[in-house]
């Protein structure tokens, strides 16, 4: 088994290397023997550039090597490089909070002391090893010309689907949870919060539900009217598309709204764990959170910057309707093969209730 894991990790590493070269940002203030920070991240490199530039402005002697990888590739590389006795990234920043917690739980992360940890939400800090840095709700999106009065609870959504009849055929979209990690996590949390979730999935399937692996696949089709409504869509991406396209409506459902985060950790085998901790500390600071919110348009988690909806203090929105996914060992259940197989089995069974369509 260990040999198989090592082979898979090596394949992931070689595939990542083939996809893209690291982005290298020289130190703004060049000097001999300057410091270098290495980052593994799921954030698109062009999107990350203004974030890194702002951090370098506060640390002008620091050069950065930034590697954009898939979430699974990050976890595989950290494990493989550490197990080989080598060095790995100084910090990882990933949208897969379950994989980040698994790395920490398995001993591949180190606890770090960062300013602000004492006032950070308890659910967003696991043992000073994994820190949630954003707050991204699952939202419903709709095509305004097609849906003038959108349903804003899940029970209302079930009734709305029934009332629309054949006119809605093939015009609802959501994530394919077998291909989307965020879609799987959102639905797993739905199952915990909403007893009738499978009735809802069955109703959408009966209306010809279309499934897609990414947010953009769904948002593009809702924005131009090919789809009437999208369910459980990553709110940060939806808000950005809606900002540019007035035909796209976006709302958090009023019964409850699951929110996930992007999280950072400092690997145990980091070359410069002090620099990794410095970046995490800055990302948690008002300055870093402001850049995340304004330059990257990722909802800030900090109470000082404001959480969802944008501009409203997080303290006034948590709990009702927002339900953040807490960092901790509970996330590991979603990586368990039996748990995953059970949920996917229910998903397939629900889709079989109607003429399901898949955007494959």
C-alpha positions in Angstrom: 0.0 0.0 0.0 2.8 2.4 0.9 4.5 1.7 -2.4 1.2 2.4 -4.3 0.8 5.7 -2.4 4.3 6.7 -3.3 3.7 5.9 -7.0 0.5 7.9 -7.0 2.2 10.8 -5.3 5.0 10.8 -7.8 2.6 10.7 -10.7 0.7 13.7 -9.2 4.0 15.6 -8.8 5.1 14.9 -12.4 1.7 15.9 -13.7 1.7 19.1 -11.8 5.2 19.9 -13.0 4.0 19.3 -16.6 1.0 21.6 -16.2 2.7 24.8 -15.2 6.0 26.2 -14.1 6.2 27.9 -10.7 5.5 31.7 -10.7 8.7 33.4 -9.4 8.4 36.8 -7.8 11.8 38.4 -7.1 12.3 40.4 -3.9 11.2 44.1 -4.4 14.4 45.2 -2.5 17.1 43.0 -4.0 20.0 42.1 -1.8 22.4 39.2 -1.6 21.3 36.2 0.4 17.7 37.4 0.6 14.9 35.2 2.0 12.7 33.0 -0.2 9.2 31.8 0.6 7.7 28.7 -1.3 3.9 28.4 -1.5 1.8 25.6 -2.8 -1.7 26.8 -3.5 -5.0 26.0 -5.3 -5.5 29.7 -6.0 -5.0 30.6 -9.7 -1.6 32.2 -10.1 -2.9 35.4 -11.8 -5.4 35.8 -9.0 -2.7 35.2 -6.4 -0.3 37.8 -7.8 -1.8 40.9 -6.2 -2.0 39.1 -2.9 1.6 38.1 -3.0 2.6 41.6 -4.2 0.9 43.1 -1.2 2.7 40.7 1.2 6.0 41.5 -0.5 5.4 45.2 -0.1 5.3 44.6 3.7 8.4 42.3 3.3 10.5 43.9 0.6 13.5 41.6 1.0 11.4 38.5 0.4 11.4 36.5 -2.9 8.4 34.1 -3.5 8.1 30.9 -5.5 4.4 30.2 -6.1 3.2 26.8 -7.4 -0.4 26.5 -8.5 -1.6 22.9 -7.9 -4.8 21.0 -7.5 -5.8 20.3 -3.9 -5.0 16.6 -4.2 -1.6 17.4 -5.8 -0.7 19.7 -2.8 -1.5 16.9 -0.3 0.4 14.3 -2.3 3.5 16.5 -2.8 3.7 17.4 0.9 3.4 13.8 1.9 5.9 12.5 -0.7 8.5 15.2 -0.1 8.3 14.8 3.7 8.4 11.0 3.6 11.5 11.2 1.3 13.3 13.2 4.0 13.4 16.3 1.8 12.0 19.7 2.1 8.6 21.0 1.0 6.6 24.2 0.8 6.8 26.8 3.5 3.0 27.2 3.5 0.1 25.5 1.7 -3.1 27.5 0.9 -6.0 25.2 -0.3 -9.7 25.2 -0.9 -9.8 21.5 0.3 -10.1 22.0 4.0 -10.6 18.3 4.6 -7.2 17.5 2.9 -5.5 20.3 4.9 -6.9 18.9 8.2 -5.9 15.4 7.1 -2.3 16.5 6.5 -2.2 18.1 10.0 -3.9 15.1 11.6 -1.3 12.7 10.0 1.6 14.8 11.3 2.6 16.7 8.2 2.0 20.2 9.7 3.5 22.1 12.5 1.8 24.3 15.1 2.7 28.0 14.7 2.2 31.0 16.8 0.6 33.8 14.9 -0.7 37.2 16.1 -4.5 37.3 16.0 -5.0 33.6 16.7 -6.5 34.4 20.0 -9.4 36.3 18.5 -9.9 34.1 15.5 -13.2 32.2 15.5 -12.7 28.9 17.3 -14.1 26.9 14.4 -11.5 28.5 12.1 -8.4 27.4 14.0 -7.5 23.8 14.5 -4.8 23.3 17.1 -2.8 26.2 15.7 -2.0 24.1 12.7 -4.8 24.8 10.2 -6.3 28.3 9.8 -9.4 29.1 7.8 -8.9 32.4 6.0 -12.1 33.0 3.9 -15.8 32.5 4.3 -17.5 31.2 1.2 -21.2 30.3 1.3 -23.1 28.0 -1.0 -25.7 30.1 -2.8 -28.6 29.7 -5.2 -28.3 31.6 -8.5 -31.0 32.2 -11.1 -31.6 33.8 -14.5 -33.5 37.0 -13.6 -35.5 37.2 -16.8 -36.6 33.6 -16.4 -37.2 33.6 -12.7 -38.7 36.8 -11.4 -39.6 35.4 -7.9 -36.9 32.9 -6.9 -37.5 30.4 -4.1 -35.4 31.2 -1.0 -35.7 28.1 1.1 -35.3 24.5 0.2 -38.9 23.6 0.9 -39.9 26.5 -1.3 -37.6 25.2 -4.0 -39.2 21.8 -3.9 -42.7 23.4 -4.3 -41.4 25.8 -7.0 -40.0 22.9 -9.1 -43.3 21.1 -8.9 -45.2 24.3 -10.0 -43.0 24.9 -13.0 -43.7 21.6 -14.6 -42.3 20.9 -18.1 -41.2 24.5 -18.6 -38.3 23.8 -16.2 -37.1 20.6 -18.0 -33.3 20.5 -18.2 -32.9 24.0 -16.7 -31.5 23.3 -13.2 -27.9 22.8 -12.5 -25.6 21.8 -9.6 -22.2 20.3 -9.0 -21.5 16.7 -10.0 -20.4 15.5 -6.6 -18.4 12.7 -8.1 -16.2 15.2 -9.8 -16.4 18.3 -7.6 -14.8 18.2 -4.1 -16.6 21.4 -3.0 -19.9 20.0 -4.4 -19.4 16.8 -2.4 -18.7 18.8 0.8 -21.7 21.1 0.4 -24.1 18.1 -0.2 -22.6 16.2 2.7 -23.4 19.2 5.0 -26.8 19.5 3.4 -27.6 15.9 4.5 -26.7 16.9 8.1 -28.8 20.1 8.2 -31.8 19.3 6.0 -33.8 16.0 6.6 -35.5 16.3 3.2 -32.4 16.9 1.1 -32.9 13.7 -0.9 -36.5 14.8 -1.7 -35.0 18.0 -3.1 -32.4 16.2 -5.2 -35.1 13.9 -6.4 -37.3 16.8 -7.4 -34.4 18.5 -9.3 -33.6 15.1 -11.0 -37.3 14.8 -12.0 -36.9 18.2 -13.7 -33.9 17.0 -15.7 -31.1 18.1 -13.4 -27.8 18.9 -15.2 -24.5 18.4 -13.3 -21.2 20.0 -13.8 -17.7 19.8 -12.2 -17.1 23.5 -11.8 -18.8 26.7 -10.7 -18.0 28.4 -13.9 -19.8 25.7 -16.0 -23.0 26.4 -14.1 -22.7 30.2 -13.8 -22.1 30.7 -17.5 -25.3 28.8 -18.3 -27.4 30.5 -15.7 -26.2 34.0 -16.7 -27.1 33.5 -20.4 -30.4 31.7 -19.6 -29.6 28.2 -20.7 -30.2 27.2 -17.1 -32.9 28.9 -15.0 -31.4 28.1 -11.6 -28.2 26.7 -10.0 -28.1 25.2 -6.6 -25.2 25.1 -4.0 -22.9 27.3 -6.1 -19.7 28.7 -4.5 -20.7 32.2 -3.5 -17.4 34.0 -4.1 -17.4 33.0 -7.8 -21.2 33.7 -8.2 -20.8 37.2 -6.7 -18.1 38.1 -9.2 -20.1 36.9 -12.2 -23.2 38.7 -10.9 -21.1 41.9 -10.6 -20.5 41.8 -14.3 -23.8 40.4 -15.5 -27.1 41.9 -14.1 -29.1 39.0 -15.4 -27.6 36.7 -12.7 -29.4 36.7 -9.4 -27.5 35.5 -6.3 -28.9 34.8 -2.8 -28.1 32.8 0.4 -31.1 30.5 1.2 -32.9 31.7 4.2 -33.4 28.3 6.0 -29.6 27.8 6.3 -26.5 28.4 4.2 -23.4 26.2 4.4 -20.1 28.1 4.2 -16.7 26.7 3.6 -13.3 28.2 3.7 -9.8 28.2 2.1 -7.3 27.2 4.7 -3.5 27.5 5.3 -1.0 25.4 7.1 2.8 25.4 7.6 4.2 21.9 6.7 6.4 20.1 9.2 9.2 19.8 6.5 9.1 23.4 5.4 12.5 25.0 4.5 11.5 28.2 6.2 8.6 27.6 8.6 9.2 31.1 10.0 8.4 32.6 6.6 5.3 30.4 6.2 4.1 31.5 9.6 4.7 35.1 8.7 2.5 34.7 5.6 -0.3 33.0 7.6 -0.2 35.8 10.2 -0.4 38.4 7.5 -3.3 36.7 5.8 -5.1 36.8 9.1 -4.3 40.4 9.7 -6.7 43.3 8.7 -4.3 44.1 5.8 -4.3 40.6 4.4 -8.0 40.1 4.9 -8.6 43.4 3.1 -6.6 42.3 0.1 -8.5 39.0 0.0 -11.8 40.8 0.1 -11.0 43.7 -2.3 -8.4 42.5 -4.8 -9.3 38.8 -4.9 -13.0 39.3 -4.1 -12.9 36.4 -1.6 -15.2 37.0 1.4 -13.1 37.9 4.4 -13.4 35.9 7.6 -12.1 38.6 9.9 -14.6 40.4 12.0 -12.7 43.6 11.4 -13.2 43.4 7.6 -16.7 42.0 7.5 -18.2 38.7 6.5 -21.1 37.6 4.4 -23.0 39.3 3.0 -20.1 41.6 2.0 -19.8 44.6 4.3 -21.8 43.1 7.2 -19.9 42.0 10.4 -19.5 38.3 10.5 -20.7 38.3 14.1 -24.2 39.3 13.0 -24.6 36.7 10.4 -23.2 33.4 11.8 -25.6 30.8 12.9 -28.7 32.1 11.2 -28.7 31.4 8.4 -24.9 30.8 7.9 -23.4 27.4 9.0 -19.6 27.4 8.7 -17.9 24.1 8.2 -15.6 23.9 11.3 -12.0 22.8 11.0 -11.3 19.6 12.9 -11.3 15.8 12.7 -15.0 15.7 11.8 -13.9 16.7 8.2 -12.0 13.4 8.0 -15.3 11.5 7.7 -15.8 13.0 4.3 -12.5 11.4 3.1 -13.5 7.9 4.4 -14.2 5.6 1.6 -17.4 4.0 3.1 -18.8 7.5 3.9 -18.1 8.7 0.4 -19.5 5.6 -1.2 -22.7 5.8 0.8 -23.3 9.4 -0.1 -22.6 8.9 -3.8 -24.9 5.8 -3.7 -27.7 8.0 -2.4 -26.9 10.6 -5.0 -27.1 8.2 -7.8 -30.3 6.7 -6.5 -31.9 10.2 -6.2 -30.8 11.1 -9.8 -32.4 7.9 -11.0 -35.8 9.2 -10.0 -35.9 11.4 -13.0 -34.5 12.0 -16.5 -31.1 13.2 -15.1 -28.9 15.0 -17.6 -25.1 15.3 -17.1 -22.9 18.0 -18.7 -20.1 15.6 -19.5 
